């Protein structure tokens, strides 16, 4: 009887992975606990303190007082480097910190509400812009000797090894080395003649969107980095931190903070040291936030940064990702878009098109210019024929008839347009910068790498 009573007092939600019922107690007048009560699903909203979990809307005030992340949030806000929204950018000419995030469904709805003529006009505009940019992105798949141990899996067997990620990490570091902002310990010793000041020449590293930190792990193993800052707003298990902390000569600091709120200029531990800014697959606006964060001093000065030695940024390498998540407010070079005649709503459409770049089979390189242009001609042709016998709301039907390969070609062109604006922004600030394809698209279709260095270190 006692066993039966215990079963009755437990939540009736079946956990298939654990092959048992939920062990939590049910809430009043329900067979389920608060987490699994079906009546409360639509009433749950993201926690205002940490949106990684949700709360019943009616309990939001009480939860805010006892949220387990409350003390962490309060502690973070007291740090000198926390400045809310400092890297967010603005929405148009208004300092609108409360602007609503434009979701994928909102972007899709904007496209589907276009008339066929408007849709064709936008496709033609994208084609003309892409041609006018005269893009010729170089393949820059660089695997250097310094990463040989990682490439051959001659590393600590406890560290995870996933080939596609290791290839990307190694090429990011290889491009940094070839660009002249990263040296191997052997080359560094030779250039400094073994002097005591050689440690001062080793740059610190700030990895944005660090995740588990394995890009930094490879960097520390292969290039002898001594000081590392890992910037990541989420908490991860199986991080590289434990392995990194075992390196006696390495100083590691993990900052659990949104890039949008990070003021690097207020970090005392970074103020006197040259540093590199790196990031692998910084999703959507995170790339723009990182650029603004890394180059805030240059942004506040004039474009004569090359005559100034106030910035300690030696170089950066950022692998952009998830362009479909980009937001108008955060985008780093809205002047560039305006000069091209791309308005806010069209920018949303362009970012939505970028999601098509991962639709097709990437066994072949879809980045070829000829293939892209011919694919756009095909899309325009399909749209033109449709306009004669479909109503004004037929863009959705047109999109459904476009083959995946042709959709992907358009997506790649839109990604190019977004990233070239970021490249131009870097050059406008006086940095030597390039946009390259750092891995083949069959390794990752998200293969754009922004790489730059300050002229103080040329």
C-alpha positions in Angstrom: 0.0 0.0 0.0 2.8 2.4 0.8 4.4 1.7 -2.6 1.1 2.4 -4.4 0.8 5.7 -2.4 4.3 6.7 -3.5 3.4 6.1 -7.2 0.3 8.2 -6.9 2.3 11.1 -5.5 4.6 11.3 -8.4 4.2 13.1 -11.7 2.6 10.9 -14.4 4.8 12.1 -17.2 6.7 9.1 -18.8 10.4 9.7 -19.5 11.1 7.5 -22.4 14.9 7.9 -22.3 15.0 6.9 -18.6 12.2 4.3 -19.0 10.3 5.6 -15.9 7.9 8.2 -14.7 9.1 11.7 -13.7 10.0 11.6 -10.0 8.8 15.1 -9.2 5.6 15.7 -7.2 2.5 16.8 -9.1 1.2 20.3 -8.6 -2.3 20.9 -7.0 -5.2 19.6 -9.0 -3.0 17.9 -11.6 -1.4 14.6 -12.3 1.8 16.3 -13.5 4.5 18.4 -12.0 5.0 22.1 -13.0 7.6 21.1 -15.7 5.3 18.6 -17.5 1.8 20.0 -16.8 0.3 20.2 -20.3 -2.1 23.0 -19.3 0.9 25.3 -18.5 2.8 24.8 -21.8 1.5 27.9 -23.4 1.9 29.9 -20.2 5.7 29.5 -20.0 8.0 32.4 -20.9 11.8 32.8 -20.8 13.2 33.7 -17.5 14.1 37.4 -17.5 17.4 36.7 -15.7 18.6 33.7 -17.8 16.5 32.9 -20.9 18.0 29.4 -21.1 15.1 28.2 -19.0 11.4 29.0 -18.9 9.0 29.9 -16.1 5.2 29.9 -15.7 4.1 33.5 -16.5 2.1 33.7 -13.3 5.2 32.7 -11.2 7.6 35.1 -12.9 7.8 37.7 -10.0 8.4 35.0 -7.4 10.9 33.1 -9.5 12.9 36.3 -10.2 13.6 36.5 -6.5 14.9 33.0 -6.1 16.3 32.1 -9.6 19.5 30.2 -9.2 21.2 32.5 -11.7 20.2 35.7 -9.8 23.4 35.9 -7.8 25.5 35.1 -10.8 23.8 37.9 -12.8 24.2 40.4 -10.0 27.9 39.5 -9.6 28.4 39.9 -13.4 26.7 43.4 -13.4 29.2 44.6 -10.8 32.2 43.8 -12.9 33.9 46.8 -14.5 33.9 45.2 -17.9 30.0 44.7 -17.9 28.3 47.5 -19.8 24.8 46.4 -21.0 24.3 46.7 -24.7 27.6 48.5 -25.4 28.2 46.5 -28.6 24.6 46.2 -29.7 24.5 48.9 -32.3 21.4 50.9 -33.1 18.3 50.5 -35.1 18.4 53.1 -37.9 19.2 56.5 -36.5 17.4 55.9 -33.2 19.1 54.5 -30.2 16.5 51.8 -29.8 17.7 49.3 -27.2 14.3 47.6 -27.1 14.0 46.8 -30.8 12.3 43.5 -31.4 14.3 40.6 -32.7 13.3 39.8 -36.3 12.7 36.0 -36.3 13.0 33.7 -39.2 9.3 33.4 -39.6 9.0 37.2 -39.7 11.6 37.4 -42.4 9.9 34.6 -44.4 6.5 36.3 -44.1 8.0 39.5 -45.5 9.2 37.7 -48.6 6.0 35.8 -49.1 4.0 39.0 -48.9 5.9 40.5 -51.8 4.4 40.6 -55.2 6.0 38.6 -57.9 7.4 41.7 -59.5 8.9 42.9 -56.2 10.4 39.4 -55.6 12.0 39.4 -59.1 13.3 42.9 -58.5 15.0 41.9 -55.3 16.6 38.9 -57.0 17.9 41.1 -59.8 19.2 43.6 -57.3 21.1 40.9 -55.4 22.6 39.7 -58.8 23.7 43.3 -59.7 25.2 44.0 -56.3 27.1 40.7 -56.3 28.5 41.4 -59.8 29.5 45.0 -58.8 31.5 43.8 -55.8 33.8 41.8 -58.2 34.2 39.1 -55.6 36.9 36.5 -56.0 37.1 34.8 -52.6 40.3 32.9 -52.4 40.5 29.3 -51.2 42.7 29.5 -48.1 42.8 26.0 -46.6 45.9 26.3 -44.6 47.1 23.4 -42.4 50.5 24.3 -40.9 53.2 22.0 -39.5 52.5 23.4 -36.0 49.2 21.6 -35.9 50.6 18.2 -37.0 50.1 16.5 -33.6 46.5 17.4 -33.6 46.0 16.4 -37.2 47.6 13.0 -36.6 45.6 12.6 -33.4 48.9 12.5 -31.5 47.3 14.3 -28.6 45.9 13.6 -25.2 43.5 10.7 -25.8 41.1 12.2 -23.3 40.5 15.2 -25.6 37.7 14.9 -28.2 38.7 14.5 -31.8 36.1 15.2 -34.5 37.9 15.5 -37.8 35.7 18.2 -39.4 36.1 20.5 -36.4 39.8 19.9 -36.1 40.3 20.7 -39.8 38.5 23.9 -39.4 40.4 24.9 -36.2 43.7 24.1 -37.8 42.9 26.2 -40.9 41.9 29.2 -38.8 45.2 29.0 -37.0 47.1 28.4 -40.2 45.6 31.5 -41.7 46.5 33.5 -38.7 50.1 32.3 -39.0 50.3 33.0 -42.7 48.9 36.4 -42.2 51.7 37.2 -39.9 50.0 37.7 -36.5 50.7 34.3 -35.0 54.1 32.6 -34.5 55.2 29.2 -33.5 57.3 29.0 -30.3 60.4 28.0 -32.4 60.0 31.0 -34.7 59.3 33.3 -31.8 62.5 32.2 -30.0 64.6 32.6 -33.1 63.3 36.2 -33.7 63.9 37.2 -30.1 67.3 35.4 -29.9 66.1 33.7 -26.8 66.0 36.9 -24.8 64.0 37.3 -21.6 61.6 39.7 -23.3 60.3 36.9 -25.6 57.3 36.2 -23.3 56.1 39.8 -23.8 55.9 39.2 -27.5 53.4 36.4 -27.0 49.9 37.8 -27.6 47.0 37.0 -25.3 44.0 35.4 -27.0 40.3 36.3 -26.6 38.1 33.6 -28.0 34.6 34.9 -28.6 31.7 32.4 -28.6 34.2 29.9 -27.2 31.8 27.1 -26.4 33.9 24.3 -25.0 37.1 26.0 -25.9 38.8 23.5 -28.2 39.9 26.1 -30.7 41.9 27.7 -27.9 43.1 24.2 -26.8 44.7 23.7 -30.2 46.1 27.2 -30.1 47.7 26.6 -26.7 49.0 23.2 -27.6 50.5 24.2 -31.0 51.5 27.8 -30.6 52.4 28.2 -26.9 49.9 30.9 -25.9 50.3 32.0 -22.3 47.1 34.0 -21.6 43.6 33.1 -22.6 40.2 34.6 -22.2 37.2 32.5 -23.1 34.0 34.5 -23.7 30.8 32.5 -23.7 27.3 33.3 -22.3 26.3 29.7 -21.9 27.6 27.0 -19.6 29.0 23.9 -21.2 30.0 20.4 -19.9 33.1 18.6 -21.2 35.0 21.9 -21.6 38.7 22.2 -22.5 39.2 24.2 -19.3 40.4 21.3 -17.2 43.1 20.4 -19.7 44.1 24.0 -20.3 44.4 24.7 -16.5 46.9 21.8 -16.3 49.4 23.9 -18.4 51.6 25.5 -15.8 52.5 28.5 -18.0 49.0 29.2 -19.1 46.7 31.8 -17.4 43.0 31.1 -18.2 40.0 33.2 -17.5 36.5 32.2 -18.6 34.0 35.1 -18.9 30.3 34.0 -18.8 28.9 37.1 -20.5 27.1 38.0 -23.6 29.4 39.6 -26.2 26.9 42.4 -26.5 27.7 43.5 -22.9 31.5 43.1 -22.9 33.8 46.1 -22.7 37.3 44.8 -23.4 38.8 48.3 -22.7 37.8 47.9 -19.1 39.5 44.6 -18.5 42.6 45.4 -16.4 44.2 42.0 -17.1 44.1 42.7 -20.9 44.9 46.4 -20.9 48.7 46.2 -21.3 49.0 43.1 -23.5 48.8 42.7 -27.3 46.0 40.2 -28.1 44.3 38.2 -30.8 40.5 38.0 -31.2 39.3 34.7 -32.6 36.0 32.9 -33.0 34.8 29.8 -34.8 31.3 29.9 -36.1 30.0 33.1 -34.5 26.3 32.7 -35.2 24.5 35.6 -37.0 24.9 38.9 -35.1 27.6 37.5 -32.8 30.1 38.2 -35.6 29.0 41.9 -35.7 29.0 42.1 -31.9 32.6 40.7 -31.8 33.9 43.1 -34.4 32.4 46.0 -32.5 33.7 44.7 -29.2 37.3 44.1 -30.5 37.6 47.4 -32.3 35.7 49.8 -29.9 38.8 52.0 -29.5 39.1 52.4 -33.3 35.4 53.0 -33.6 35.6 55.9 -31.1 38.6 57.4 -32.9 38.9 58.7 -36.4 39.9 56.5 -39.3 43.6 57.4 -38.6 44.0 54.4 -36.4 47.2 53.5 -38.3 48.9 56.5 -36.8 47.7 55.7 -33.3 49.2 53.1 -31.0 46.4 53.1 -28.5 44.9 49.7 -29.4 46.5 46.4 -28.4 44.6 44.4 -30.9 47.2 42.5 -33.0 44.9 40.7 -35.3 41.6 38.8 -35.6 40.2 35.7 -37.3 36.5 35.2 -37.2 34.6 32.4 -38.9 31.1 33.8 -39.6 28.1 31.5 -39.4 24.3 31.4 -39.5 23.8 34.5 -41.6 20.1 33.9 -41.5 20.1 35.0 -37.8 21.7 38.5 -38.6 19.8 41.5 -37.3 19.6 45.0 -38.8 20.3 46.6 -35.4 23.5 44.7 -34.8 24.9 44.7 -38.4 28.2 46.5 -38.4 28.1 48.3 -41.7 24.6 49.6 -42.4 26.1 52.5 -44.4 27.4 50.0 -46.9 23.9 48.5 -47.3 22.3 51.9 -47.7 24.7 52.8 -50.4 23.8 49.6 -52.2 20.1 50.5 -51.9 19.3 47.7 -49.5 16.7 48.8 -46.9 16.0 47.3 -43.6 13.2 45.0 -44.8 15.3 43.9 -47.8 18.2 43.1 -45.5 15.8 40.8 -43.6 14.9 39.1 -46.9 18.6 38.7 -47.9 19.4 37.1 -44.5 16.5 34.7 -44.9 17.8 33.7 -48.3 21.2 32.8 -46.8 19.6 29.8 -45.0 19.2 28.2 -48.5 23.0 28.0 -48.8 22.9 24.8 -46.6 19.9 23.2 -48.4 21.8 21.5 -51.2 24.3 18.7 -51.4 27.8 20.2 -50.8 29.7 17.5 -52.4 30.4 20.0 -55.2 31.5 23.6 -54.7 28.5 25.8 -55.2 30.5 29.0 -54.7 31.6 29.0 -58.4 30.6 32.4 -59.8 29.3 31.1 -63.2 27.1 28.5 -61.5 25.7 31.2 -59.2 24.9 33.6 -61.9 23.2 31.0 -64.1 21.2 29.8 -61.1 19.9 33.3 -60.5 18.9 33.6 -64.2 16.9 30.4 -63.7 15.2 31.7 -60.6 14.3 35.0 -62.4 13.0 33.0 -65.4 10.8 30.8 -63.1 9.5 33.9 -61.4 8.9 35.7 -64.7 6.8 32.9 -66.1 4.9 32.6 -62.8 3.9 36.3 -62.8 1.7 35.7 -65.9 -0.6 33.2 -64.3 -0.3 33.6 -60.6 -1.8 36.1 -58.3 0.2 38.7 -56.2 0.5 36.3 -53.3 2.3 33.5 -55.3 5.9 34.1 -54.2 5.5 31.2 -51.7 4.6 28.9 -54.7 7.6 30.2 -56.7 10.0 29.5 -53.8 8.7 25.9 -53.5 9.4 25.3 -57.2 13.0 26.5 -57.1 15.5 23.5 -57.1 17.6 23.2 -54.0 20.9 23.8 -55.8 19.7 27.1 -57.3 18.3 28.2 -53.9 21.7 27.4 -52.4 23.5 29.4 -55.1 21.4 32.5 -54.2 22.0 31.8 -50.5 25.8 31.9 -51.0 25.6 35.1 -52.9 23.7 36.7 -50.1 26.2 35.5 -47.6 29.0 37.1 -49.7 27.2 40.4 -49.7 26.8 40.4 -45.9 30.4 39.4 -45.2 31.9 41.8 -47.8 30.3 44.6 -45.8 32.0 43.4 -42.7 35.3 43.3 -44.6 34.9 46.9 -45.9 34.2 48.0 -42.3 37.5 46.6 -41.1 39.4 48.2 -44.0 37.7 51.6 -43.3 39.1 51.4 -39.7 42.6 51.1 -41.2 43.2 47.4 -40.7 44.7 45.1 -43.3 41.9 42.6 -43.9 40.9 39.7 -46.1 37.8 37.5 -46.6 38.7 34.0 -47.6 37.2 30.5 -47.8 39.1 28.7 -45.1 37.8 25.2 -45.7 36.1 23.5 -48.7 32.3 23.6 -48.6 32.1 19.9 -48.3 33.8 20.2 -44.9 31.5 23.1 -43.9 29.3 25.3 -46.1 29.9 28.0 -43.4 33.4 28.5 -44.7 33.9 32.3 -44.7 36.8 33.6 -42.6 37.4 37.3 -41.8 41.0 37.8 -41.0 42.7 41.1 -40.2 45.6 42.7 -38.5 46.4 46.1 -37.1 48.9 48.1 -39.1 50.9 48.6 -35.9 51.9 44.9 -36.2 52.4 44.8 -40.0 
